[in-house]
């Protein structure tokens, strides 16, 4: 998974999926309740065949309950992920804004490269690859960890739209 993949994830759709799964779990619980009530046969049917049918129906109810619980667990995961995904989208947008303001482009793998100058079509941009310090949990990039080299992937770059901003402070987690 890379930054393009993360940007494509739709938190609203994920939130809708969670709500839909909750609704389906409720419906399954109603169905299981109906089957439980039916499994008693209102006392009108007794004997070995009735006992076998009741066991079969209880097995079915258990399976329906398991499915409803599965839907709820996935919905709970979505409820946790959605706000985190929204926050990540906000941070990515801030990082792209900062990069654009500084003449840089963020590639899908997180590398920062100099934005291509469209007036010089033969120019290959210089890549600034961030080498992450594996001891840092924040993933912040330090100046000493950056190195420059020629970028062979220049034609595949996506330039972020120009944005005006007076701040030269990089977004959280990034250092100039």
HUVENLIN-V253985 format. One record per pair of residues at least 24 apart in sequence whose ideal C-beta (glycine too) atoms are under 8 Angstrom apart, sorted by sequence separation. I is the first residue (numbers start at 1). GAP is how many residues later the second one is. D is the distance in Angstrom with one decimal. If there is no record, write none. Layout:
BEGIN
((I:GAP:D) (I:GAP:D))
END
This chain:
BEGIN
((104:24:7.1) (126:24:6.7) (127:24:3.6) (35:25:6.1) (36:25:5.5) (126:25:6.9) (35:26:5.0) (124:26:5.6) (125:26:5.5) (124:27:6.5) (124:28:7.9) (32:29:4.8) (35:29:7.1) (125:29:5.3) (124:30:5.3) (32:32:4.3) (125:32:7.5) (143:32:6.3) (31:33:6.0) (32:33:5.5) (140:33:5.3) (141:33:6.2) (142:33:5.7) (143:33:7.0) (112:34:8.0) (139:34:6.1) (140:34:7.0) (141:34:5.7) (138:35:5.9) (140:35:6.1) (28:36:5.3) (29:36:7.5) (32:36:7.0) (28:37:7.6) (113:38:5.4) (116:38:6.1) (28:39:5.8) (29:39:5.3) (28:40:3.9) (113:41:7.8) (116:41:6.2) (26:42:7.9) (25:43:4.3) (28:43:7.1) (116:43:7.0) (24:44:7.8) (25:44:7.5) (113:44:6.9) (115:44:6.1) (25:46:4.0) (107:46:7.3) (24:47:5.4) (25:47:4.9) (22:49:7.2) (21:50:4.3) (22:50:6.8) (25:50:7.1) (107:50:6.9) (21:51:7.3) (105:52:5.4) (21:53:5.5) (22:53:4.8) (105:53:7.2) (21:54:4.2) (105:54:5.9) (106:54:7.6) (105:55:6.6) (18:56:7.4) (19:56:7.5) (17:57:7.9) (18:57:4.2) (21:57:7.6) (17:58:7.8) (18:58:7.9) (18:60:3.4) (100:60:4.7) (17:61:5.9) (18:61:5.6) (99:61:6.8) (100:61:7.3) (100:62:6.2) (101:62:6.9) (15:63:6.6) (97:63:7.6) (100:63:5.7) (14:64:5.2) (15:64:8.0) (18:64:7.2) (96:64:4.6) (101:64:5.6) (97:66:5.1) (101:66:7.8) (102:66:7.5) (14:67:6.4) (15:67:4.8) (101:67:7.2) (14:68:5.5) (97:68:6.3) (11:71:4.9) (14:71:6.8) (98:71:7.8) (98:72:5.0) (98:73:4.9) (11:74:4.5) (97:74:7.5) (102:74:7.3) (11:75:4.9) (95:75:7.8) (9:76:5.8) (95:76:4.7) (98:76:6.6) (94:77:3.8) (11:78:7.0) (94:78:7.6) (95:78:7.8) (6:79:7.8) (95:79:6.0) (91:80:6.3) (91:81:6.7) (6:82:6.3) (7:82:7.0) (91:82:7.0) (6:83:7.8) (7:85:6.1) (6:86:6.9) (3:89:6.6) (3:103:6.7) (5:103:7.9) (3:104:7.7) (4:104:4.5) (3:105:5.1) (2:106:4.0) (3:106:7.4) (2:107:5.7) (3:107:6.2) (2:108:7.8))
END
